[in-house]
Amino acid sequence: MKIAVIIPTYNEQKNIEKIIKAVLGLKISGLEIIIVDDNSPDGTAKLVETLKEKNSIVHLIWRPKKMGLGTAYIAGFKYALKNGAEYIMEMDADFSHNPQMIPVFLEKIKNKQVVIGSRYKNGISIVNWPLHRLILSLLAGKYVRLVTGLKLSDPTSGFKCYTKEVLEAINLDKVKSNGYSFQIEMKYRASKKGFSIGEIPIIFIDRHSGVSKISKAIILEALIIVWKLRLGRIK
């Protein structure tokens, strides 16, 4: 069984070595780490190159410029599928997603085809977020459920695991979202294909180091994308 953990990065030099060591420390057979870096000015990719030389299960996709979250994951998905991964995970580099949850995802995925780490499955499980960001997240989830019909407690979550069959069935070249709305579109596409989606509760802890990548443009894209999905403008 081959498992790929995909971690997109942009200026994560303070976190990347620690997150890689944390994932490696799980000692899961068949697990590989794919870092997709958008030519981080802080030298994130150069550090990964050094780590890669010491450990063959660390891989690096070094992109020429900042190209966005969605295309980073698509690049990672294609690389993982090409190299025979059966389970493919998405995870942030900043420890907001706890690496210790990876075995829980891998257990749950045995009975589902997509598993989502939900911040709201058991109430609100978020640490260190300011109130305005929590309210924005809750409203976003409600908005997505209302417009798309997705029956998920956390449709915007970015901590996920797919079976290879899901990613092979979705035409990755037709995925339109590139910001955080990418997370919504992928869930929507998987649901429309009839794949079973499960949720597990996670505790989301705001980033240890670095700067959040959320912007007004990313929020606007998400507001528009959900309607395009609902109205069939994205196929």
QUIQUITA-V30974 format. One record per run of one state. SS is the DSSP state (hx for helix, st for strand, lp for the rest). FROM is the first residue (numbers start at 0). TO is the last residue. If there is no record, write none. Layout:
# QUIQUITA-V30974
ss & from & to
SS & FROM & TO
SS & FROM & TO
This chain:
# QUIQUITA-V30974
ss & from & to
lp & 0 & 1
st & 2 & 8
lp & 9 & 14
hx & 15 & 23
lp & 24 & 29
st & 30 & 36
lp & 37 & 42
hx & 43 & 53
lp & 54 & 56
st & 57 & 61
lp & 62 & 67
hx & 68 & 81
lp & 82 & 85
st & 86 & 89
lp & 90 & 97
hx & 98 & 107
lp & 108 & 112
st & 113 & 117
lp & 118 & 124
st & 125 & 126
lp & 127 & 129
hx & 130 & 147
lp & 148 & 158
st & 159 & 162
hx & 163 & 168
lp & 169 & 170
hx & 171 & 173
lp & 174 & 179
hx & 180 & 191
lp & 192 & 195
st & 196 & 200
lp & 201 & 202
st & 203 & 204
lp & 205 & 214
hx & 215 & 229
lp & 230 & 234
